[in-house]
Amino acid sequence: MTHRYTPQEIETFTQAVLNDGYCLLSDHFSPATLKNWQEAFKPLLEEHIAREGSLRNRGAARYYVTLPFDAPFADPSIYEDADILAIVERLVGEDAVMCQLATDTPLLGSDYQDVHRDTLPLFPETDRETPPYQLAVNFPLVDVTLENGPLEITRGTHMMSKTEGLRRMESGDVKLEPIPMKLGDVMIRDVRGLHRGTPNHTEIPRPMVVIGYSRRWLFRPEVSIQVPRAALDTLSQRARQLLRFNPVVESLDNKPEAEVYQTFAY
Ligand SMILES: O=C(O)CCC(=O)C(=O)O
């Protein structure tokens, strides 16, 4: 896998995540690849809504759908991207794991979510934050505009308690900023940064992929990637290393009744 960015640029992105809580890599993934994902995702979203649409656990008309570790989504050009992994390793360690492959999709009728973080603090009794331990690599399957539900995110709140982050929002020191993204753009974010989903005012769903990478010792029972045994032999050394703590399954056909990741906002 080849790098697009120099080591200095990789360091700049890494520092942005450490300081602001996120960075953006413009025009990073091939739009043609993502259009294939978009086509393959449509029936998965429909099936998901038919199966558990009534749960509405992400808010009205907003769905969290796990992607199967199968073509086209089990794509090393995406999850083994050299630049992204270089940034991920600097943030959560060379022995990082990949623990989540999923999507968030607001539809017409969706609303503002409550401002939240995607993880609990490691040491809640101290009110202090630590270096990063869980990252989301987010990229949309359509262009994200101000009309179709951009993620709104705050800078710097990953390094303070939620209470303090909300207080600074209240006082105006910290602002929620909408992040429009083109197909191909990638955001790497520390999931502790305060953020929220916003309404999609268009008829077209706005899927945002989330690939989770974390420290090797972090256990989030809500997320995992079921790796089909038959795929194991086709994986690179790097992929096997990244996926090493995920369950290996005989078949991807036995889906759980509902998404396991129901409680999501902390
Ligand atoms: O995809 C989005 O717009 C945000 C969704 C989100 O933050 C969540 O459901 O945790």
The ligand as a Gaussian input file, in Angstrom:
#p B3LYP/6-31G(d) Opt

LIG

0 1
 O      -23.768000      10.132000      11.251000
 C      -24.079000      11.118000      11.901000
 O      -24.531000      12.123000      11.368000
 C      -23.889000      11.141000      13.390000
 C      -24.397000       9.908000      14.044000
 C      -23.942000       9.797000      15.446000
 O      -23.184000      10.600000      15.954000
 C      -24.378000       8.636000      16.227000
 O      -25.444000       8.057000      15.929000
 O      -23.675000       8.307000      17.207000

